[in-house]
Amino acid sequence: MFENLKIETYTLRELRQLYDDSRFWLSKELPFTRPRLQQYIANPFAEEGDPLWLMMREGSEICAYLGLIPDRVRVGDAWAKVFWLTSWWATPRYRGKHLAERLTDMGTASHPNIAINSGSPWTIKKLLASGKYQVYMLRPRTYWFLNINRSALREFRPNFRLPGLIYQPLHGSLSCLQNMRLRGRRKPANAADLTVEYGNCMDSECLEFIDRHTRKDFSIKTPESLSWRMQNAINHPRLEGVSARNLSYFGNVGAAVMSYPLKLFKGEKLIAVLHLLVTDGILRLPYMYLDSNFEGNFAAFIMQLCMTNQIDVIYSQNPHFKSIMDANRLPYLFCKSYPMEMLISKALWDVEKDLNLQDGDGAF
């Protein structure tokens, strides 16, 4: 079956050429879009010769591909270049044929410094069994369902269906109930004297605040990398009516999206800088930097945010965020949480331990 398959490596330079190749975009059933490709090209840490895509073809058909995202991580007081493996994909007729495994082997051989924070449980198990990787941390992948939400429920039930005549009245009733619960749980003392300032980019005040906190981050931040990462986030909404095959990886745009940096003040004091992302009723915080001793104020802000923006689901893999929500007893209908391994290759075993990976970092 595999004798006709060919694996091609695309560097940054070659992806730019691909982006401008009009004939390429006329190909049938491409597993990605131009916005998706642009995410790789715009990475400020990518260099001309870096391998960014591994693509497996049968003739002119793309059968599978794997992405690599260059990044910088802390090693003591210095930094090291690392590649995140991302977007394992195989066409349906080739799934279960170990194509992803072959691409992963090539990806891990392309550079000694590899980090992984995505992938199926089977993939993670195989990588650990190879002896080339170890678990750097366990991150709590958590969904707090404040209300029903079709997109989020399909994470667990891909064929979830609920007729609109039932879904809409039920969603509205649960929204009223949940707002009452949030209002009752939010402590007035924590909510007092909180103000919010929204922006369209990370200004100098944001960057100075973040710089005081990023020493605890696994990935190094620059103004350019933060801007790039924040732009990536809007390419991931899940659209109604899009086939299951295209839901996750292909950079669909057009859903209801709010995406902006946010400053949270207690009185005159800046206590938090966040990247706020809401897509189709699902709240994410790709970047979250909070001063100590203001956790209760932050929780009160999140509860108010959920009430005023009709948030159905909060999604996070940030252990600090989860501990704050647990300590302040965020009310929800139900919660789904399970640990996700983050792996690092053998060459990175000297990286400082107990650093935090922000939700906006790593694979996309």
Order of alpha helices (4+ residues) and beta strands (2+ residues): beta-alpha-alpha-beta-beta-beta-alpha-beta-alpha-beta-alpha-alpha-alpha-beta-alpha-alpha-beta-beta-beta-alpha-beta-alpha-beta
